[in-house]
Amino acid sequence: MQAQEQFSSRWGLLVAAIGMAVGTGNIWRFPRVAAQNGGGEFLIPWIVFLLLWSIPLLMVETAMGRHTRRGTVGAFARLMGPNYAWLGAFVGFCSMAITFYYSVVAGWCFKYLSGALGGTLLTTSGDVYWADFQASGWESVVFHLIAISVAGAIVHRGVINGIERASKVLIPLLFVLLLAGTVRAITLPGATDGLNFLFNPDLGKLLDYRIWLEGLTQSAWSTGAGYGLLLSYAVYTAKRDDIVMNSLTIGFGNNSASLLAGIMVICSVFALAPADPGAPPAEELLQLGGPGNTALSFLWIPALFQQMPFGQLSLILFFMALVVAAISSLIAMIELGVRIFMDAGMTRSSAVKFVVGGSFLLGVPSALRIEFLMNQDSVWGIGLMVSGFLFAVAVNKFGVRRFREELIEPARNDIPVGKWFDILLKWVIPAEFVVLILWWLYQATISDPAWWNPVAIFNLGTCLFQWGVAFVLFRIFNDRMANATLGDTEA
């Protein structure tokens, strides 16, 4: 294997890992997903799955990456045996498929930063600015190229030094700006209604399977659990770093950022929604699906900062921090792909060029058509549930107790791992997956007569078709991937 860097300290790892988790998933995705699923009732499964899905899987990823010193393909092949490299390939591709359209969203952040610098965001309404940008077509492609190129350049130079140094300054800045925006939002007239929407749950709606499915998906999407991202970073960690506390810090730090963003955006909608008699109320604006809701944060964050003293400066600093947060996550996604190809014998330079070039080309459809982006967000967002389940499968194949005793307990953990980890990985996480996937399959088939349609934007058929193609291809090429990744090392 090629020589590897290591994080300079535990703080360096934590800030990089939080930078990996905290990004547009918190500010772009969380407010709209929470709003579409009722607000308060959504927070319950979201928090449940943080504790019973995301944090345990973050621990698993850290342990696997540090033990195997390989990316997802090699990690699964070494832990489970060469015949299972294809499972690691699916995990890796699930994250890379998200990379293709995540880079487009990161490009939106660059576009809005340019609008803040030029002052356009202060003189143009959010919906008009968004509509003009989306109507431009190839402008979105250009900003997608900018985002993927910036992240690729940092990975090319050595992701550890670049991301660690930048994150130590800019991730804390992002939290400060989120806090400032949240304070301003809750002081606007009408913000109380937004807080009630977000924190006053309708418990009866918890019988809707979609709220639980979306809660799990958002928790995994935002924390990075099941991506293989933390696994790829863990390749560069010291052998005795605290696995348990690090995973808890990443999980709760990420959810704190999401809540701040949710309060800021949702309160802004309630406070700043049009007061015209014919205009829809804030509740309806929040429930709107489609392209408008996809852009929820980008419509209302500029409107919020227009209400603040030194609005342009605040807007510039906010979108600058958001760009860095988005790039921090994008760097981790690119590094995941680069790590896989480096394990197979590529140099870092060649792997970066291959991953960045492929990600740009495969992201163009999402840049040109927001419906395509929404399809990919649905397919591979739900795919993270499959990906997370595969990590649990790997641990059970290796032996849950053996995994805990050999890969986690030797670390200097401030909080003992205990047998609760065994119960979660052996029973709880597989049960969560089985119940939700069967619930989803049943509801999806009875509620949609055309559930089988593989080219629909949101349905069962499009998910099964895309997942199936990936699984079949990776199974066919399993032996080649295992031989290339493992080489002469022991599986």
VOTI-131566 format. One record per residue (C-alpha): residue in three letters; z, y negated, x. Coordinates in steps of 0.2 Angstrom, whole numbers. Each point is the difference from the previous one (the first is absolute). Layout:
NODE  resn      z      y      x
NODE   ALA      Z      Y      X
...
***
This chain:
NODE  resn      z      y      x
NODE   MET      0      0      0
NODE   GLN     -3    -18      5
NODE   ALA     15    -10      6
NODE   GLN      9     -8    -14
NODE   GLU     10    -17     -1
NODE   GLN     17     -1     -8
NODE   PHE      8    -13    -11
NODE   SER     11    -11     12
NODE   SER     16      2    -11
NODE   ARG      6      6    -17
NODE   TRP     -2    -18     -7
NODE   GLY    -18      1      6
NODE   LEU     -3     16    -10
NODE   LEU      9     -7    -15
NODE   VAL     -9    -17     -1
NODE   ALA    -17      9      3
NODE   ALA      4     13    -13
NODE   ILE      5    -13    -13
NODE   GLY    -15    -10      4
NODE   MET    -10     16     -4
NODE   ALA      9      2    -17
NODE   VAL      1    -19     -5
NODE   GLY    -17     -7     -3
NODE   THR    -12     -2    -15
NODE   GLY      7     15     -8
NODE   ASN     16    -11     -3
NODE   ILE     -8    -16     -5
NODE   TRP    -17      5     -7
NODE   ARG      4     17     -8
NODE   PHE     18      1     -5
NODE   PRO      0    -15    -12
NODE   ARG    -15      6     -9
NODE   VAL      5     18     -1
NODE   ALA     17     -5     -6
NODE   ALA     -7    -12    -13
NODE   GLN    -12     13     -6
NODE   ASN     14     12     -3
NODE   GLY     12    -11    -10
NODE   GLY     10     -8     14
NODE   GLY     18      5     -1
NODE   GLU     -3     18     -5
NODE   PHE    -12      3     15
NODE   LEU     14     -5     12
NODE   ILE     10     16     -5
NODE   PRO    -12     13      6
NODE   TRP     -6    -11     15
NODE   ILE     18      0      6
NODE   VAL      3     19     -4
NODE   PHE    -15      5     10
NODE   LEU      5    -11     15
NODE   LEU     15     11      2
NODE   LEU     -6     16     -6
NODE   TRP    -18     -1      7
NODE   SER     -4    -14     12
NODE   ILE     15      0     12
NODE   PRO      1     19      3
NODE   LEU    -19      0      3
NODE   LEU      2    -14     13
NODE   MET     13     10      8
NODE   VAL    -12     15      1
NODE   GLU    -14    -10      6
NODE   THR     10     -7     14
NODE   ALA      7     17      5
NODE   MET    -18      8      0
NODE   GLY     -8    -14     10
NODE   ARG     13     -1     13
NODE   HIS      1     19      2
NODE   THR    -18      4      1
NODE   ARG     -6    -16      8
NODE   ARG    -16      1    -10
NODE   GLY     -8     -8    -15
NODE   THR     -1      8    -17
NODE   VAL    -13     14      4
NODE   GLY      9      5     16
NODE   ALA     17     -2     -8
NODE   PHE     -3     12    -15
NODE   ALA     -9     12     12
NODE   ARG     14      1     12
NODE   LEU     14      1    -13
NODE   MET     -8     12    -12
NODE   GLY    -13      9     11
NODE   PRO    -19     -3      4
NODE   ASN     -5      6    -17
NODE   TYR      8    -15     -8
NODE   ALA     -9    -14      9
NODE   TRP    -10     -4    -16
NODE   LEU     16     -5     -9
NODE   GLY      3    -13     14
NODE   ALA    -18     -6     -2
NODE   PHE      2     -3    -18
NODE   VAL     16    -10      3
NODE   GLY     -9    -10     13
NODE   PHE    -16     -3    -11
NODE   CYS     11     -5    -14
NODE   SER      7    -14     10
NODE   MET    -17     -4      8
NODE   ALA     -8     -1    -18
NODE   ILE     13    -13     -4
NODE   THR     -4     -9     16
NODE   PHE    -18     -3     -6
NODE   TYR      5    -11    -15
NODE   TYR     17     -6      7
NODE   SER    -11     -9     14
NODE   VAL     -9     -9    -15
NODE   VAL     17     -6     -7
NODE   ALA      5     -5     18
NODE   GLY    -16    -10      0
NODE   TRP      5     -9    -16
NODE   CYS     15     -6      9
NODE   PHE    -11     -7     14
NODE   LYS    -10     -9    -14
NODE   TYR     15     -7     -8
NODE   LEU      7     -6     17
NODE   SER    -16     -9      3
NODE   GLY      1     -8    -17
NODE   ALA     18     -6      4
NODE   LEU     -5     -7     16
NODE   GLY    -15    -10     -8
NODE   GLY     11     -5    -14
NODE   THR    -12      8    -13
NODE   LEU     15     10     -8
NODE   LEU      9    -16     -4
NODE   THR    -15     -7     -9
NODE   THR     -7     15     -9
NODE   SER      8     10    -13
NODE   GLY      4     18      5
NODE   ASP    -11      9    -13
NODE   VAL    -15    -11      5
NODE   TYR      2      2     19
NODE   TRP      2     19     -3
NODE   ALA    -15      1    -11
NODE   ASP    -11    -10     12
NODE   PHE      5     11     14
NODE   GLN     -3     17     -9
NODE   ALA    -17     -7     -6
NODE   SER     -5     -4     18
NODE   GLY     -3     19      3
NODE   TRP     -3      0     19
NODE   GLU     14    -13      4
NODE   SER     12     14     -4
NODE   VAL     -9     11     12
NODE   VAL      1    -13     14
NODE   PHE     19     -1     -2
NODE   HIS      1     19     -1
NODE   LEU     -8      0     17
NODE   ILE     11    -13      7
NODE   ALA     16      9     -6
NODE   ILE     -6     17      7
NODE   SER     -6     -8     16
NODE   VAL     16     -9      4
NODE   ALA     11     15     -3
NODE   GLY    -12     11     10
NODE   ALA      1    -12     15
NODE   ILE     19      1      0
NODE   VAL     -1     19     -1
NODE   HIS    -13      0     14
NODE   ARG     12    -10     11
NODE   GLY     14     12     -3
NODE   VAL      8      0    -17
NODE   ILE     18      1      6
NODE   ASN      1    -16     11
NODE   GLY    -11    -10    -13
NODE   ILE      9      5    -16
NODE   GLU     17      0      7
NODE   ARG     -1    -17      7
NODE   ALA     -8     -8    -15
NODE   SER     11      9    -12
NODE   LYS     16     -7      8
NODE   VAL     -5    -17     -4
NODE   LEU    -11      1    -16
NODE   ILE      8     13    -10
NODE   PRO     17     -9     -1
NODE   LEU    -10    -16     -4
NODE   LEU     -8      9    -15
NODE   PHE     17      4     -7
NODE   VAL      6    -18      2
NODE   LEU    -16     -6     -9
NODE   LEU      2     13    -14
NODE   LEU     18     -6     -2
NODE   ALA     -5    -18     -1
NODE   GLY    -14      4    -12
NODE   THR     12     10    -11
NODE   VAL     13    -14      0
NODE   ARG    -13    -12     -6
NODE   ALA     -7     12    -13
NODE   ILE     17      3     -8
NODE   THR      3    -19     -2
NODE   LEU    -16     -3     -9
NODE   PRO      2     -3    -19
NODE   GLY     -3     17     -9
NODE   ALA      4     10     15
NODE   THR     15      8    -10
NODE   ASP    -12      9    -11
NODE   GLY     -9      7     15
NODE   LEU     17      7      7
NODE   ASN      3      8    -17
NODE   PHE    -17      8      0
NODE   LEU      3      7     18
NODE   PHE     19      5     -2
NODE   ASN      2      4    -18
NODE   PRO     -7     18     -3
NODE   ASP     -5      8    -16
NODE   LEU      7     17      3
NODE   GLY    -10      8    -14
NODE   LYS    -16     -3     10
NODE   LEU      7     12     14
NODE   LEU     -8     14    -10
NODE   ASP    -17     -6      5
NODE   TYR     -6     11     14
NODE   ARG    -11    -14      8
NODE   ILE     16    -10      4
NODE   TRP      7     14     10
NODE   LEU    -17      4      8
NODE   GLU     -3    -19      5
NODE   GLY     18     -1      6
NODE   LEU     -3     14     12
NODE   THR    -17     -6      5
NODE   GLN      6    -18      3
NODE   SER     16      6     10
NODE   ALA    -12     11     11
NODE   TRP    -13    -13      1
NODE   SER     11    -14      6
NODE   THR     12      9     11
NODE   GLY    -13     11      8
NODE   ALA      8     16     -4
NODE   GLY    -12     14      0
NODE   TYR    -13    -10      9
NODE   GLY      3      7     17
NODE   LEU      1    -18      7
NODE   LEU     18      1      5
NODE   LEU     -4     17      8
NODE   SER    -13     -8     10
NODE   TYR     12    -13      6
NODE   ALA     13     13      4
NODE   VAL    -11      7     13
NODE   TYR      6    -15     10
NODE   THR     18      1     -3
NODE   ALA     15      6     11
NODE   LYS      6     17     -3
NODE   ARG     18     -5     -6
NODE   ASP     -4    -15    -11
NODE   ASP     10      0    -17
NODE   ILE    -12      8    -13
NODE   VAL     11     -2    -15
NODE   MET      5    -18      2
NODE   ASN    -17     -5      5
NODE   SER     -7      8    -15
NODE   LEU     13     -9    -11
NODE   THR     -3    -17      8
NODE   ILE    -19      2     -3
NODE   GLY      1      5    -18
NODE   PHE     13    -12     -5
NODE   GLY     -8    -14     10
NODE   ASN    -17      3     -8
NODE   ASN      8      1    -18
NODE   SER      9    -17      3
NODE   ALA    -17     -8      5
NODE   SER     -8      7    -16
NODE   LEU     14     -6    -11
NODE   LEU     -1    -18      7
NODE   ALA    -19      0     -2
NODE   GLY      2      7    -18
NODE   ILE     12    -14     -5
NODE   MET    -10    -13      8
NODE   VAL    -17      5     -8
NODE   ILE      7      5    -17
NODE   CYS     11    -15     -2
NODE   SER    -15    -11      5
NODE   VAL    -10      8    -14
NODE   PHE     13     -4    -13
NODE   ALA      3    -17      6
NODE   LEU    -18     -5      3
NODE   ALA    -10      9    -13
NODE   PRO    -11    -12    -10
NODE   ALA      9     -8    -15
NODE   ASP    -16     -3    -10
NODE   PRO      1      7    -18
NODE   GLY    -14     12      3
NODE   ALA      5      6     17
NODE   PRO      8     18      1
NODE   PRO     19      0      3
NODE   ALA      7      5     17
NODE   GLU      4     18     -6
NODE   GLU    -18      3     -4
NODE   LEU     -6     -8     16
NODE   LEU     11     12     10
NODE   GLN     -6     15    -11
NODE   LEU    -19     -4      3
NODE   GLY     -8     14     10
NODE   GLY    -16     -1     10
NODE   PRO     -6    -12     13
NODE   GLY     12    -14     -7
NODE   ASN     15     10      2
NODE   THR     -5      7     17
NODE   ALA      0    -19      6
NODE   LEU     17     -4     -8
NODE   SER      8     -5     16
NODE   PHE    -15    -10      6
NODE   LEU     -1     -9    -17
NODE   TRP     18     -6     -1
NODE   ILE      7     -1     17
NODE   PRO    -11    -16      4
NODE   ALA      5     -7    -17
NODE   LEU     18      2      5
NODE   PHE     -1     -8     17
NODE   GLN     -9    -15     -9
NODE   GLN     16     -3     -8
NODE   MET     10     -1     17
NODE   PRO      3    -15     11
NODE   PHE    -12      1     16
NODE   GLY    -10     12    -11
NODE   GLN    -15      2     12
NODE   LEU     11      3     15
NODE   SER     10     13    -10
NODE   LEU    -16      8     -6
NODE   ILE     -7      1     18
NODE   LEU     16      8      7
NODE   PHE      1     12    -15
NODE   PHE    -18      7      2
NODE   MET      1      0     19
NODE   ALA     15     11     -2
NODE   LEU     -9     10    -13
NODE   VAL    -15      3     11
NODE   VAL     12      6     14
NODE   ALA      9     11    -12
NODE   ALA    -17      7     -6
NODE   ILE     -6      2     18
NODE   SER     16      9      5
NODE   SER     -3     13    -13
NODE   LEU    -19      1      4
NODE   ILE      4      3     18
NODE   ALA     11     15     -4
NODE   MET    -14      7    -11
NODE   ILE    -13     -2     14
NODE   GLU     12      7     12
NODE   LEU      2     15    -11
NODE   GLY    -18      4      1
NODE   VAL     -1     -5     19
NODE   ARG     14     12      4
NODE   ILE     -9     15     -9
NODE   PHE    -16     -3     10
NODE   MET     10     -3     16
NODE   ASP      8     17     -3
NODE   ALA    -17      7     -1
NODE   GLY     -5     -7     17
NODE   MET     -7    -17     -3
NODE   THR      5    -15     10
NODE   ARG     10    -14     -9
NODE   SER    -15    -11      2
NODE   SER    -12     12     -7
NODE   ALA     12      5    -14
NODE   VAL      3    -18     -5
NODE   LYS    -19     -4     -1
NODE   PHE     -3     16    -11
NODE   VAL     14     -3    -12
NODE   VAL     -2    -19     -2
NODE   GLY    -19      2     -2
NODE   GLY      2     14    -13
NODE   SER     13     -9     -9
NODE   PHE    -11    -16     -1
NODE   LEU    -15      9     -7
NODE   LEU     10     11    -12
NODE   GLY     10    -15     -6
NODE   VAL    -16    -10     -5
NODE   PRO     -1      7    -17
NODE   SER     17     -6     -4
NODE   ALA     -4    -17      7
NODE   LEU    -15     -2    -11
NODE   ARG      7      8    -16
NODE   ILE     18     -2     -5
NODE   GLU     -2     15    -13
NODE   PHE     -4     11     15
NODE   LEU     16     -7      9
NODE   MET     10      4    -16
NODE   ASN     -7     18      0
NODE   GLN      5      3     18
NODE   ASP     17     -8     -3
NODE   SER      3     12    -14
NODE   VAL     -7     16      8
NODE   TRP      9     -2     17
NODE   GLY     15     -8     -7
NODE   ILE      3     15    -10
NODE   GLY     -6     10     14
NODE   LEU     16     -5     10
NODE   MET     10     11    -12
NODE   VAL    -11     15      6
NODE   SER      2     -6     18
NODE   GLY     19     -2     -1
NODE   PHE      1     17     -8
NODE   LEU    -10      8     15
NODE   PHE     14     -7     12
NODE   ALA     13      9    -11
NODE   VAL    -11     16      1
NODE   ALA     -1     -2     19
NODE   VAL     19     -1      2
NODE   ASN      3     15    -12
NODE   LYS    -13     10     11
NODE   PHE      9     -4     16
NODE   GLY     17      3     -9
NODE   VAL     10    -14     -8
NODE   ARG     16      4      9
NODE   ARG     -8      3     17
NODE   PHE    -10    -17     -2
NODE   ARG     17     -9     -3
NODE   GLU      9      8     14
NODE   GLU    -14     -1     13
NODE   LEU     -9    -15     -4
NODE   ILE     12    -12     -9
NODE   GLU     18      4      5
NODE   PRO     -3     -2     19
NODE   ALA     -3    -18     -3
NODE   ARG     14    -13      1
NODE   ASN      2     -2    -19
NODE   ASP     13    -12     -6
NODE   ILE      0      9    -17
NODE   PRO      1     19      1
NODE   VAL    -16      9     -7
NODE   GLY     10     13     -9
NODE   LYS     -6     14    -12
NODE   TRP     -6    -13    -13
NODE   PHE    -16     -2     11
NODE   ASP     -3     19     -3
NODE   ILE      2     -2    -19
NODE   LEU    -11    -14     -1
NODE   LEU    -14      8     11
NODE   LYS      1     17     -7
NODE   TRP      3     -4    -19
NODE   VAL      0    -18     -5
NODE   ILE    -16     -7      8
NODE   PRO    -11     16     -5
NODE   ALA      8     -1    -18
NODE   GLU     -4    -19     -1
NODE   PHE    -18      4      5
NODE   VAL     -3     15    -12
NODE   VAL      8     -9    -15
NODE   LEU    -10    -16      3
NODE   ILE    -16      8      4
NODE   LEU      1     12    -15
NODE   TRP      5    -15    -11
NODE   TRP    -14    -10      6
NODE   LEU    -13     14     -2
NODE   TYR      6      3    -18
NODE   GLN      0    -18     -6
NODE   ALA    -16     -4      9
NODE   THR     -9     14     -9
NODE   ILE      6     -3    -17
NODE   SER     -2    -19      0
NODE   ASP    -17     -1      8
NODE   PRO    -14     11     -8
NODE   ALA    -11     -4     16
NODE   TRP     14      4     12
NODE   TRP    -12     11     10
NODE   ASN    -12    -15      4
NODE   PRO      0     -1     19
NODE   VAL     -7    -18      1
NODE   ALA     12     -8    -12
NODE   ILE     12    -14      7
NODE   PHE     16      7     -6
NODE   ASN      1     18     -5
NODE   LEU      5     18      5
NODE   GLY    -18      5      4
NODE   THR     -3    -13     13
NODE   CYS     16      4      9
NODE   LEU     -3     19      0
NODE   PHE    -18     -2      5
NODE   GLN      4    -11     15
NODE   TRP     15     10      6
NODE   GLY     -9     16     -2
NODE   VAL    -15     -5     11
NODE   ALA     13     -5     13
NODE   PHE     10     16     -1
NODE   VAL    -16     11      1
NODE   LEU     -8     -9     15
NODE   PHE     16      0     10
NODE   ARG      3     18     -4
NODE   ILE    -17      5      6
NODE   PHE      3    -10     17
NODE   ASN     18      6      2
NODE   ASP     -3     10     15
NODE   ARG    -10    -13      9
NODE   MET     13    -13     -3
NODE   ALA     14     11      5
NODE   ASN     -8      5     17
NODE   ALA     -5    -18      4
NODE   THR     17     -7     -4
NODE   LEU     11     14      7
NODE   GLY    -10      4     15
NODE   ASP      9     13     11
NODE   THR     17     -5     -6
NODE   GLU     11     11    -10
NODE   ALA     -2     -2    -19
***
